[in-house]
């Protein structure tokens, strides 16, 4: 198979002044991961590498630069899935690790699928992963947003889809052996309840991969995505539709059933991309047939 990879950096309303940072960040993620695929790396290794780049980029709502919850803390969620064995690893509520997808990958290699909070962090330390000072995750932009939301009466997390950029990140890859993997990582929604977990670390909701069909990662208001298991539905649609149509149907289903707003990236077993969102923008990048990288915040499919 010809290796392929696609990444996203969030489906929201991105102010003009911040669009270039989103474009550049998504491009860098593909630039880091695609050469690994060409060298024979697995799809799992590629999506992990891509998401690592995005988690360390303060442009996005994942790792450094993540949003603060109602207690003024950062809690990170991440997942990764192997579409060949349907193996899955996820963590939620992580506060002391810059790249939680690395913990999720370690979880995937155990008999378990999902670890949370203190248990996830203890496991990460036992695996030798580097811990960070929680303050290293904070950026001034999100501290200012937290103060603004804290002083606002009746704020609802649905309002995060107003012109306040957020950027859950994700990646889907196909390797030379035809294996598909997907990964998603996030800090959640601004001013969320402490302990709230969205769709990103939930198998079938914010991420899914099945090498017999394809893989998906999504971004948006997580509660609706959880209720519809949108990524698994999108992959099921691939059995009878092309990737572009499957992505569109998944978002239309989300809106029809729960009035949800989100974006999704898909990669089918033949290496075809699917991209769709019903928000103003979704930052994403992917490899073109000639090996060049295309990055945009608009939907061109």
Beta strands, then each sheet from edge to edge (+ up, - down):
strand 1: 4-12
strand 2: 76-82
strand 3: 87-94
strand 4: 114-116
strand 5: 169-174
strand 6: 180-186
strand 7: 207-210
strand 8: 214-220
strand 9: 262-268
strand 10: 273-277
strand 11: 281-287
strand 12: 293-296
sheet 1: 4+ 3+ 2- 6+ 5- 1+ 11- 12+
sheet 2: 7+ 8- 9+ 10-
end
